Amino acid sequence: MRLILIRHGETEWNVSGRYQGQTDIPLSDRGRAQAEALGRRFASIPVDAVYSSPLQRAYDTAAAIARVKGLPIQKADGLKELDFGEWDGNTKEVNEEKFGEAFTRYRIEPFHYPMPGEGTLNRAKLRVGAALEDIKELYRHTDKTVVVVAHGGILKLAIFYLMDMTSRLYRCIELDNTSLTVIDIEEDRCILRVLNDAHHLEGI
């Protein structure tokens, strides 16, 4: 099977550098334009199923693909963004000032030091992995293509889970809004085909 992992479109909090976490922020005008461009790109890409985080910014991005392909969107709670708790709504600078060492340690070693809502990234990776296993169980022995629309942090954990990558690389990968990452799941391995492709945004 093939997984196409897609980060949601831009929000106003993305632009202002504020932690969003599980706060249900909608797409900005630019984010909606990005989603529409994404939908146009998928006119020529075969898709058999569309999964999404239930948060509005991801669901509305997934809807642009689902409309083009004539498919329903299947919500998966395990794909929600990281729960940053009281860090949500703040910029990095504000969190550094308000929460000091607790925030700084998380930024340096997020797999070992907790955030106030979710805990460590190791804990978050377990729920992301469980959501992916549910999807894989349905399509594992097929040649189907499944789209998963979620959030930057969650999708990085998904890549790490599927590719069995070291946590040290977590801060070395960035996923742009509405970018595509393509992973083929074979019987004995996963193959990373595409990482962070957003060429459909040219001119937007």
MARBAFI-155691 format. One line per 10 residues: their letters; for each residue x, y, z of N, C-alpha, C, O, CB. Coordinates in steps of 0.1 Angstrom, whole numbers, plus 5000, padded with zeros to 4 digits. Atoms other than C-alpha are relative to their C-alpha. Glycine has a CB too. Layout:
<nodes>
a) X/Y/Z/X/Y/Z/X/Y/Z/X/Y/Z/X/Y/Z | ...
</nodes>
This chain:
<nodes>
mrlilirhge) 5008/4988/5000/5000/5000/5000/5009/5012/5000/5021/5012/5003/4991/5000/5012 | 4993/4987/5000/5010/5036/4996/4993/5010/5009/4980/5011/5009/5001/5006/4986 | 5005/4989/4991/5005/5063/5023/5005/5013/4995/5017/5015/4992/5005/4998/5015 | 4996/4986/5003/5005/5100/5013/4996/5008/5012/4984/5010/5016/4992/5005/4987 | 5001/4993/4988/5010/5120/5044/5000/5015/4997/5009/5020/4990/5011/4997/5011 | 5002/4986/5003/4998/5157/5042/4998/5008/5012/4989/5005/5020/4989/5001/4990 | 5002/4991/4989/5002/5185/5066/4989/5010/4996/4987/5013/4984/5013/5008/5003 | 5011/4990/5002/4972/5209/5069/5005/5013/4994/5017/5016/4994/4992/5002/5012 | 4997/4987/5005/4970/5243/5052/5004/5010/5011/5002/5007/5023/4989/5005/4992 | 4995/4989/4991/4983/5275/5068/4988/5005/5009/4977/5006/5004/5007/5011/4993
tewnvsgryq) 5009/4993/4991/4965/5291/5098/5007/5013/5004/5019/5015/5002/4997/4991/5012 | 4995/4988/4995/4969/5325/5113/5010/4998/5011/5020/5005/5013/4989/5009/5005 | 4990/5003/4989/4987/5309/5143/5013/4995/4994/5023/4997/5000/4994/4990/5010 | 4987/5003/5007/5012/5294/5119/5008/5012/4997/5020/5013/4999/4997/4992/4988 | 4993/4988/5004/5020/5328/5106/5006/5008/5012/5017/5013/5011/4990/5009/4993 | 4995/4992/4988/5024/5344/5141/5009/4991/5009/5014/4996/5019/4988/5004/5008 | 4990/5009/4993/5045/5314/5153/4994/4996/5014/5002/4993/5023/5012/5008/5003 | 5006/5004/4987/5020/5304/5181/4998/4985/5000/4994/4979/4990/4987/5008/5002 | 5002/5014/4998/5018/5269/5194/4984/4997/4999/4977/5004/5006/5005/4994/5014 | 5014/5003/5002/4984/5254/5182/4996/4988/5008/4985/4988/5014/4997/4998/4985
gqtdiplsdr) 5004/5013/4993/4984/5219/5196/4986/4996/4996/4983/4995/4984/5001/5002/5015 | 5014/5005/5003/4948/5207/5199/4990/5011/5001/4978/5008/5000/4996/4989/5010 | 5009/4989/5001/4933/5242/5199/4995/5000/4985/5003/4998/4976/5007/5013/5003 | 5006/5003/5014/4909/5240/5169/5000/5013/4992/4989/5019/4990/4986/4995/5002 | 4998/4988/5008/4922/5269/5148/4996/4997/4985/5001/4987/4979/5014/5005/5001 | 5003/5003/5015/4907/5272/5112/5011/5004/4991/5021/5011/4995/4987/5008/4997 | 4991/4995/5011/4925/5277/5080/4999/5015/4998/4988/5021/4999/4998/4992/4987 | 5000/4986/5005/4935/5312/5070/4996/5001/4986/4994/4990/4979/5014/5007/5002 | 5003/4999/5014/4926/5326/5036/5010/4994/4992/5007/4987/4982/4998/5015/4997 | 4989/5007/5007/4960/5315/5024/4999/4985/5001/5002/4978/4992/5013/5006/5004
graqaealgr) 5001/5015/4998/4955/5281/5039/4989/4994/4992/4991/4983/4987/4997/4998/5015 | 5011/5005/5008/4922/5277/5021/5004/4999/4985/5001/4990/4978/4987/5008/5001 | 4995/5000/5014/4939/5287/4988/5010/4988/4998/5010/4982/4988/5007/5013/4997 | 4991/5011/5000/4966/5261/4996/4993/4987/4998/4997/4978/4990/5009/5000/5012 | 5008/5012/5000/4940/5234/5002/4994/4998/4986/4993/4987/4981/4989/5000/5010 | 5006/5001/5013/4923/5242/4969/5011/4996/4989/5008/4988/4980/4994/5014/4996 | 4989/5004/5009/4957/5240/4950/5003/4985/5002/5006/4978/4993/5012/5008/5003 | 4998/5015/4997/4962/5206/4968/4990/4992/4993/4993/4981/4987/5000/4998/5015 | 5011/5008/5006/4928/5194/4956/5002/4999/4985/5000/4988/4979/4987/5006/5003 | 4997/5001/5014/4937/5203/4920/5011/4991/4997/5011/4984/4986/5003/5014/4995
rfasipvdav) 4989/5009/5002/4969/5184/4923/4996/4986/5000/5001/4977/4992/5011/5002/5010 | 5005/5014/4998/4950/5153/4933/4991/4996/4989/4986/4984/4989/4994/4998/5014 | 5008/5004/5011/4929/5154/4902/5005/4988/4992/4998/4980/4987/4997/5011/4991 | 4994/5010/5007/4954/5131/4886/5007/4989/5008/5015/4981/5003/5010/5006/4990 | 4993/5010/4991/4966/5111/4916/4989/4990/5005/4979/4994/5011/5007/5007/5012 | 5010/5010/4995/4947/5078/4924/5000/5000/5015/5010/5000/5022/5003/4986/4994 | 5002/5001/4986/4933/5077/4959/4989/4991/5003/4978/4992/4997/4998/5015/5006 | 5011/5009/4996/4913/5050/4976/4993/5003/5013/4982/4998/5016/5006/4986/5000 | 5006/4996/4987/4907/5064/5011/5007/5013/5005/5018/5015/5002/5002/4988/5010 | 4995/4988/4994/4911/5097/5029/4997/5000/5015/4986/4998/5020/4993/5012/4994
yssplqrayd) 5001/4999/4985/4918/5099/5067/5005/5014/5004/5013/5020/4997/5009/4989/5007 | 4996/4986/4995/4921/5131/5087/4999/5000/5015/4991/4993/5022/4991/5010/4994 | 5002/4995/4987/4927/5145/5121/4986/5006/5001/4982/5012/4991/5011/5009/5005 | 5013/4993/4998/4893/5157/5135/5001/5015/5001/4991/5022/5001/4993/4994/5011 | 4999/4986/4998/4907/5192/5140/4997/5007/4987/5001/5002/4976/5014/5004/5005 | 5005/4994/5012/4892/5217/5116/5010/5003/4989/5007/5001/4977/4994/5013/5004 | 4990/4997/5010/4924/5228/5099/5004/4988/4992/5007/4990/4980/5012/5007/5007 | 4997/5012/5008/4932/5193/5089/4988/4994/4992/4990/4991/4980/5005/4989/5010 | 5012/5005/5006/4897/5182/5081/4996/5008/4987/4993/5003/4977/4988/5000/5009 | 5003/4991/5011/4891/5212/5058/5010/4998/4989/5007/5000/4977/4999/5015/5004
taaaiarvkg) 4990/5002/5010/4924/5205/5040/4997/4986/4993/4997/4985/4981/5014/4999/5006 | 5004/5013/5005/4913/5168/5036/4988/5001/4991/4987/4994/4981/4998/4990/5011 | 5013/4998/5008/4879/5180/5022/5003/5004/4986/4996/5000/4977/4991/5010/5007 | 4997/4996/5014/4896/5196/4992/5004/4988/4992/5001/4988/4980/5012/5010/5000 | 4997/5012/5008/4910/5162/4982/4988/4991/4999/4985/4986/4988/5011/4992/5007 | 5011/5009/5001/4879/5142/4991/4989/5005/4990/4983/4996/4983/4993/5000/5014 | 5010/4995/5010/4857/5165/4969/5004/4996/4986/4996/4991/4978/4999/5015/5001 | 4995/5004/5013/4879/5159/4939/4999/4985/4997/4996/4981/4986/5015/5005/4999 | 4999/5014/5002/4881/5122/4944/4986/4993/5003/4984/4981/5000/5010/4993/5009 | 5013/5006/4997/4844/5117/4955/5001/4990/5011/4994/4979/5010/4995/4994/4988
lpiqkadglk) 4999/5009/4989/4854/5100/4987/4996/5006/5014/4997/5018/5015/5015/4995/5001 | 5003/4995/4986/4843/5103/5024/5013/5002/5007/5023/4997/5004/4991/4990/5007 | 4988/4998/4991/4867/5115/5051/4998/4992/5012/4987/4993/5019/5002/5015/5003 | 5000/5008/4988/4874/5091/5079/5008/5007/5011/5020/5008/5009/5005/4986/4997 | 4993/4993/4989/4883/5109/5111/5007/4990/5009/5001/4979/5012/4990/5009/5008 | 4993/5009/4991/4909/5094/5134/5006/5008/5011/5015/5017/5009/5012/4993/4992 | 4996/4992/4988/4914/5108/5169/5015/4999/5002/5021/5008/5008/4992/4996/5012 | 4986/5003/4998/4949/5093/5170/5009/5009/4992/5021/5010/4994/5003/4986/4997 | 4993/4991/5009/4959/5118/5143/5000/5015/5005/5005/5024/4998/4996/4999/4986 | 5000/4987/4995/4952/5149/5164/5014/5005/5003/5023/4997/5006/4991/5001/5013
eldfgewdgn) 4986/4994/4997/4981/5173/5169/5004/4998/5015/4995/4994/5023/4999/5016/4997 | 4995/5002/4987/5002/5171/5200/4993/5009/5010/4988/5020/5006/5015/5004/5001 | 5007/4992/4990/4986/5184/5232/5010/5007/5008/5017/5001/5017/4991/4991/5009 | 4990/4992/4993/5008/5212/5244/4995/5006/5013/5002/5013/5020/5005/5011/4991 | 5006/4995/4987/4984/5221/5273/5001/5016/5000/4997/5023/4991/5007/4994/5012 | 4999/4986/4998/4992/5256/5287/5010/5007/4991/5010/5020/4991/5003/5003/5014 | 4991/4993/5010/5018/5263/5260/4992/5004/4988/4997/5013/4981/5011/4990/4996 | 5008/4996/5012/4991/5266/5234/4996/5015/5000/4994/5021/5010/4987/4992/5000 | 5004/4986/5001/4984/5300/5221/5012/5010/5001/5011/5022/4999/4990/5004/5009 | 4988/4992/4997/5019/5313/5230/5011/4998/4989/5011/4987/4983/5006/4997/5013
tkevneekfg) 4988/5002/5009/5050/5319/5208/5011/4993/5008/5010/4991/5020/5005/5014/4995 | 4988/5006/4993/5083/5302/5216/5005/5009/5010/5009/5005/5021/5010/4996/4990 | 4994/4990/4991/5096/5334/5232/4992/5001/5012/4997/5002/5023/5001/5013/4992 | 5008/4999/4988/5066/5337/5255/5001/4988/5009/5002/4989/5021/4985/5002/4996 | 4999/5012/4992/5068/5301/5266/5014/4999/5007/5015/4994/5018/4998/4988/4991 | 4987/5000/4993/5105/5305/5273/5000/5009/5012/5006/5006/5022/5011/5005/4990 | 5000/4990/4989/5098/5335/5295/4991/4995/5011/4994/4996/5023/4994/5013/4995 | 5009/5004/4990/5068/5320/5313/5003/4986/5006/5001/4985/5018/4986/4999/4994 | 4998/5014/4995/5079/5283/5317/5014/4996/5001/5017/4985/5006/4993/4991/4991 | 4986/5002/4998/5116/5286/5316/5006/4987/4996/5005/4982/4985/5003/5003/5014
eaftryriep) 4993/5012/5002/5136/5254/5320/4992/4989/4995/4996/4981/4986/5008/4996/5012 | 5008/5011/5005/5107/5231/5315/4997/5000/4985/4997/4990/4979/4986/5001/5008 | 5002/4998/5014/5100/5245/5281/5013/4998/4992/5013/4991/4981/4994/5014/4997 | 4987/5001/5007/5137/5248/5271/5005/4985/4999/5010/4981/4989/5010/5008/5007 | 4996/5015/5000/5144/5211/5281/4992/4993/4989/4998/4984/4982/4998/4994/5013 | 5008/5006/5010/5115/5200/5260/5005/5003/4985/5006/4994/4977/4985/5003/5001 | 4995/4996/5013/5127/5219/5230/5013/4993/4996/5015/4990/4984/5002/5016/4999 | 4988/5007/5003/5161/5203/5232/4999/4985/4999/5005/4979/4990/5011/5003/5011 | 5001/5015/4999/5151/5167/5241/4985/4997/5001/4981/4992/5012/5008/4994/5011 | 5015/5003/4999/5113/5163/5233/4996/4986/5002/4985/4983/5007/4994/5006/4988
fhypmpgegt) 5003/5014/4997/5115/5126/5235/5002/4996/5014/4999/4985/5018/5008/4991/4990 | 4996/5003/4986/5128/5127/5271/4993/5009/5010/4990/5005/5021/5015/5000/5001 | 5006/4991/4990/5113/5158/5287/4986/5003/4995/4983/5005/4983/5008/5013/5000 | 5014/4999/5003/5075/5163/5288/4995/5014/4997/5001/5024/5001/4992/4994/5011 | 5009/4989/5001/5051/5189/5275/4989/4999/5010/4986/4988/5014/4995/5002/4985 | 5010/5001/4990/5023/5198/5299/4988/4992/4997/4981/4987/5006/4996/5014/5005 | 5012/5007/5003/4995/5182/5280/5002/4985/4997/4996/4977/5003/4993/5007/4988 | 4998/5014/5005/5007/5151/5262/5010/4992/5007/5009/4979/5007/5004/5001/4985 | 4989/5008/4995/5038/5141/5280/5011/5001/4990/5012/5011/4982/4996/4986/5003 | 4989/5001/5009/5069/5131/5260/4995/4996/4986/4984/4991/4984/5011/4991/5005
lnraklrvga) 5003/5004/5014/5070/5126/5222/4999/4984/4999/4993/4979/4990/5010/5005/4991 | 5001/5014/5000/5075/5089/5230/4986/4995/5002/4981/4986/4996/5010/4994/5010 | 5014/5003/4998/5040/5088/5244/4991/5003/4989/4983/4995/4985/4996/5007/5013 | 5008/4996/5012/5026/5107/5215/5002/4990/4988/4993/4987/4981/5003/5014/4996 | 4997/5009/5011/5043/5083/5191/4992/4987/5001/4989/4981/4991/5015/4997/5000 | 5008/5012/4998/5024/5054/5206/4986/5001/4994/4981/4992/4988/4999/4996/5015 | 5014/4998/5006/4990/5069/5197/5000/5001/4985/4991/4997/4978/4993/5011/5007 | 4999/4998/5014/5002/5079/5163/5002/4986/4993/4996/4983/4983/5011/5009/4996 | 4998/5013/5005/5015/5044/5157/4988/4991/5000/4986/4983/4991/5011/4993/5008 | 5013/5008/4999/4982/5028/5169/4991/5004/4988/4984/4996/4982/4994/5002/5013
aledikelyr) 5009/4995/5011/4963/5050/5144/5005/4995/4986/4997/4991/4978/4999/5015/5000 | 4994/5005/5012/4987/5040/5116/4997/4985/4998/4995/4980/4987/5014/5003/4999 | 5002/5014/5000/4984/5003/5125/4985/4997/4996/4983/4987/4989/5003/4993/5013 | 5014/5002/5004/4946/5005/5122/4998/5002/4985/4991/4994/4979/4991/5010/5008 | 5001/4998/5014/4949/5019/5087/5007/4989/4992/5002/4984/4983/5006/5014/4996 | 4992/5011/5007/4976/4994/5077/4993/4987/5000/4993/4979/4991/5014/4999/5007 | 5007/5013/4999/4955/4965/5089/4989/4999/4989/4986/4988/4984/4993/4999/5014 | 5010/5000/5010/4928/4975/5064/5006/4998/4986/4999/4992/4977/4991/5012/5001 | 4995/4999/5014/4951/4980/5034/5013/4993/4998/5019/4994/4987/5001/5014/4996 | 4986/5005/5000/4983/4961/5042/5003/4992/4988/5014/4993/4982/5002/4991/5013
htdktvvvva) 4997/5009/5011/4980/4935/5015/4994/5004/4987/4990/4996/4979/4996/4985/5003 | 5006/4995/5012/4967/4957/4988/5009/5010/4993/5020/5013/4997/4986/5007/5003 | 4992/4989/5007/4980/4982/4962/4992/5013/5001/4994/5022/4992/5002/4996/4985 | 5008/4988/4998/4957/5009/4976/5009/5012/5003/5019/5010/5009/4989/4998/5010 | 4993/4988/4996/4967/5045/4981/4991/5007/5010/4979/5010/5007/5003/5010/4987 | 5008/4994/4988/4956/5061/5014/5006/5014/5003/5018/5015/5005/5000/4991/5012 | 4996/4987/4996/4958/5098/5021/4997/5002/5015/4987/4999/5020/4993/5011/4992 | 5001/4997/4986/4964/5109/5057/5003/5015/5002/5014/5019/5000/5009/4991/5009 | 4998/4986/4998/4959/5146/5066/5001/5003/5015/4991/4999/5022/4989/5008/4993 | 4999/4998/4986/4972/5157/5099/5009/5013/5003/5008/5022/4996/5007/4988/5007
hggilklaif) 4993/4988/4995/4997/5181/5116/5015/4997/5000/5020/4985/4999/4996/5003/5015 | 4986/5002/5002/5034/5187/5114/5007/4991/5010/5014/4982/5006/5007/5014/5001 | 4994/5008/4990/5045/5172/5147/4995/4985/4999/5003/4976/5000/4997/5005/5014 | 5005/5013/5001/5022/5142/5143/5005/4993/4988/5009/4981/4988/4985/5000/4999 | 4995/5006/5012/5033/5135/5107/5015/4997/5001/5020/4987/4996/4998/5009/4988 | 4986/5004/4998/5070/5136/5117/5001/4988/5009/5009/4979/5006/5007/5012/5007 | 5000/5012/4992/5062/5110/5144/4996/4988/4991/5001/4977/4993/4990/5002/5012 | 5004/5010/5009/5044/5090/5117/5012/4995/4991/5014/4983/4990/4988/5004/4991 | 4988/5003/5008/5075/5091/5095/5010/4992/5008/5015/4982/5004/5007/5012/4994 | 4991/5007/4991/5097/5081/5124/4995/4986/5004/5003/4976/5004/5003/5008/5013
ylmdmtsrly) 5005/5013/4996/5074/5053/5134/5001/4990/4988/5006/4979/4990/4985/5001/5004 | 5000/5009/5011/5071/5038/5099/5014/4997/4995/5017/4985/4991/4992/5006/4988 | 4987/5002/5005/5107/5042/5089/5010/4996/5011/5022/4993/5008/5005/5013/4994 | 4991/5004/4988/5121/5032/5124/5012/5009/5001/5024/5004/5002/5004/4986/4998 | 4989/4990/5000/5142/5064/5124/5004/5004/5014/4995/5004/5023/4996/5012/4992 | 4996/4995/4987/5162/5077/5153/4994/5013/5004/4992/5022/4995/5016/5001/5000 | 5006/4988/4995/5147/5104/5175/5009/5012/4998/5004/5023/4999/4995/4998/5014 | 4990/4989/5001/5178/5125/5171/4997/5009/4987/5001/5020/4987/5014/4995/5000 | 5002/4993/5012/5166/5135/5136/4987/5008/5001/4983/5015/4991/4999/4991/4989 | 5013/4994/5000/5132/5149/5148/5001/5015/4997/4992/5020/4989/4994/4998/5014
rcieldntsl) 4999/4986/5002/5143/5185/5148/5008/5004/4987/5010/5016/4984/5007/5007/5012 | 4993/4998/5012/5161/5181/5115/4991/4999/4988/4995/5001/4976/5011/4990/4998 | 5010/5001/5010/5129/5176/5095/4989/5011/5002/4984/5012/5013/4994/4986/4999 | 5011/4991/5000/5103/5203/5086/4990/4996/4989/4995/4992/4978/5005/5015/4999 | 5011/5003/5010/5070/5197/5068/4992/5013/4998/4987/5019/5007/4991/4989/5005 | 5007/4987/5003/5055/5227/5050/4985/4997/4999/4980/4986/4997/5005/5005/4986 | 5014/5001/5001/5018/5234/5049/4995/4994/4986/5000/4999/4976/4993/5014/5002 | 5006/5008/5011/4999/5210/5025/5011/4993/4992/5009/4988/4981/4993/5010/4990 | 4990/5008/5007/5032/5193/5016/4996/4985/5000/4989/4980/5009/5014/5002/5007 | 5002/5014/5001/5031/5156/5005/5013/4993/5004/5024/4996/5000/4996/4996/4986
tvidieedrc) 4989/5009/4997/5053/5129/5020/4994/4986/4996/4984/4982/5001/5005/5000/5015 | 5005/5013/5005/5049/5095/5003/5009/4988/5005/5021/4988/5003/5000/5000/4984 | 4993/5012/4995/5058/5062/5019/4993/4987/4995/4980/4986/4997/5000/5000/5016 | 5005/5013/5004/5053/5028/5003/5002/4989/5011/5013/4988/5016/5006/4995/4987 | 4999/5010/4989/5046/5000/5028/4999/4986/4993/4989/4982/4987/4988/5001/5010 | 4999/5013/5006/5058/4966/5015/5000/4989/5011/4999/4992/5023/5013/4999/4991 | 5001/5011/4990/5058/4932/5031/5011/5000/5010/5009/4997/5022/5001/4987/4992 | 4988/5001/4991/5093/4935/5046/5006/5014/5003/5017/5014/5010/5010/4991/4994 | 4994/4987/4997/5100/4973/5047/4991/5011/4995/4981/5009/4989/5014/5001/4992 | 5006/4988/5005/5088/5008/5042/5010/5008/4992/5022/5009/4996/4994/5009/5012
ilrvlndahh) 4991/4992/5008/5102/5030/5015/4995/5014/4999/4984/5017/4995/5000/4994/4985 | 5003/4986/5001/5103/5068/5017/5002/5004/4986/5014/5005/4981/5008/5008/5010 | 4999/4997/5015/5096/5079/4981/5001/5016/4999/5008/5020/4990/4988/4995/4993 | 5000/4985/5002/5089/5117/4986/4999/5006/5014/4992/5001/5023/4988/5004/4992 | 5000/4993/4987/5095/5141/5015/4997/5015/4998/5005/5021/4991/5013/4998/5008 | 5002/4986/5000/5079/5175/5019/4999/5007/4987/5005/5017/4984/5010/5007/5009 | 5002/4995/5014/5068/5181/4983/4988/5009/5000/4977/5005/5002/4999/4989/4990 | 5011/4990/5001/5047/5213/4980/5001/5008/4987/4998/5020/4987/5001/5009/5012 | 4999/4992/5012/5053/5223/4944/4987/5005/4994/4987/5014/4986/5007/4991/4989 | 5013/4995/5004/5016/5227/4939/4997/5015/5005/4987/5021/5001/4989/4991/5004
legi) 5002/4986/4994/5019/5260/4959/5007/5011/4992/5006/5022/4996/5005/5000/5014 | 4993/4990/5008/5040/5277/4933/4990/5010/4994/4981/5007/4988/5008/4993/4988 | 5009/4990/5005/5024/5310/4925/4989/5004/5010/4981/5014/5007/4994/4996/4987 | 5010/4997/4990/5002/5311/4956/5006/5010/5010/4998/5014/5019/4994/4988/5007
</nodes>
